[in-house]
Amino acid sequence: MVMVTLQFKQLSVPPGQRVLFLDVSWQDFEAILAELGEHRGARVAYFQGILEIRMPLPEHEFNKEIIGDMVKILLEELEIERECFGSTTFKRQGMAAGVEPDNCFYIQNYQAMIGKKRLDLTVDPPPDLAIEVDVTSKTQLSAYQALGVAELWCYENDQLQIYVLLNGEYINSQTSPIFPNFPVIEVISQFVEMSRTTGTSAALRSFRKWVRERIE
């Protein structure tokens, strides 16, 4: 049998598509991350030997930005401290899991993350909230679950789903434990849709006004 070796920089994943690789060792996963580098458009997820590489669509980037901005507005208006770690790679060899969220926030554990430039999930906590836009595969969900991310928001087909970690398993929830007094499932979709006609800035101003009115 002839073995063929290719470099991952030779791999081209079309926007909106994903590629799965099976039987990938942790060492290979680490080597692939290093080869792909930090400045790339592709997102990766790894769980127990399965590696997924996906290339987001432009719409994906738009949605992840505005949803992240709405989370920041909620936290600011509620005067809740946070540290945002964006699309940082979170990985833990002992769990054979690694993932790159579209956005993520430390909220309950924000103090532990102030000034952090490198993450080690053997000592650092996982994010309190992670956001994924578009297709969230079983590989990604399993990785988030294994890493212990307490709350995961998945936005797909103009609909938000909230997953809450309970006894080590994700359950679908109609409310956010972080924002229990806000109907985030309905309102996130509403203002994302508004942004497509009024523009992002106008939609975010309207969202901030809505939040303030609800707090008063």
Secondary structure, 3 states (H helix, E strand, C coil): CCCCCCCHHHCCCCCCCEEEECCCCHHHHHHHHHHHCCCCCCEEEEECCEEEEECCCHHHHHHHHHHHHHHHHHHHHCCCCCEECCCCCEEEHHHCEEECCCEEEECCCHHHHCCCCCCCCCCCCCCCEEEEECCCCHHHHHHHHHHCCCEEEEEECCEEEEEEEECCEEEEECCCCCCCCCCHHHHHHHHHHHHHHHCHHHHHHHHHHHHHHHHC
